[in-house]
Amino acid sequence: MHIGDFKLAEGKEPAVDEFEVAFLIPVYNSKVQHMKETFESIQNQKLSKNIKVTQFWVDDGSTEEETLEYIGLLKSQERVTVLQLADNGGVARS
């Protein structure tokens, strides 16, 4: 069995029982349709039961009401963390 670049001896299982995959999504006055498609695409991933998926949405000081409303909805979703920065600092900061 191979995991990344590591080869496990035959019959051996990885020591880790669970894995976590995290998505980091930067947002700045993004179109709500694109945000919905991104969220749903991640949520609809068909992964094995031992893989947990977490979404980190980083709002870089959005000012558009529609974007802010959708970000507010994201805050109530399971396994979603939203970080809202006070002002736009560019994609490198977010």
N, C-alpha and C positions, 0 to 999 in steps of 0.2 A: 504494500500500500504506500502511496506517495501523498505527502501533505506539503505543498509548496516545494521547496528544494530538499526536504528531508525524507529519507527513505526509512520506513519502519520495517522491522524484521517481520517475516511472514507470521501470521497469527497474532501479532501484537496490535493493540488498539491504541489510539491516542490517549494520553493521560487526561485530557480535558473533555468533560462531558458536554459542555455547552460552549457555543461560540456566539459572539455578538458582532453584527455588522452595523456600522454607523454611517449615515449619510449626512453630509454637511451641505446645506443649501443656502447660499447667500441671496438676499432679497433687497432690492431697492426700487420702490415704486413699480414692482412687477405686475404684469397683467394677471388678474385673478384666474383666468382660464389656464394660463401656463402653470400657475401655482397649484391649481386643482389637479391638473394632469400629472404634475410631478408627485404630489402627495399620493394620488391613487395608484400611480405606477409603482411606487415603492411599497405601498400597502398590499398590492396584488401579487407581489413576488411569491412564487411557489418554492419555498425553501424547506429543508427538513425541520422536524420539530425541535431539534436541539440548537437551532440558530435563531437568535433574537435580533430583531431589526429595530434600530432607534434612528429617529430623524432629528437633526439639529438644524433649525431654521434661524439664520442670523439676519435680522433686519437692520440695515445700515442707515437708519434715520429716515425711513419712508415718510412721505407727507400726503400721499394720495389716500383719500378716505376709503376707497374700495379695497386697497391693499391692506390698510390697517384693520379693516373689519375682518378680512379673511385671516390675517395673522391672529386676531383675537379668537377666532374659531379654532385655529390650530392648537392654541394653548390648552384646550379642553380634551385633546385627543391623547389616547394612551400611547406611550412610548414616543412622544414628541416633546422636545424641549425648544422653547423659543427664547432667543436673546435679542432684546431690542436696544440698539445703540441710540444715543441721544441725537447725534447728527451724522451726516454722511462723511465718511472718512475714506471711501474708495474700497474696491474689492479686496485689496491687500490687507486692510485692517479688519474687514468683516470675516 
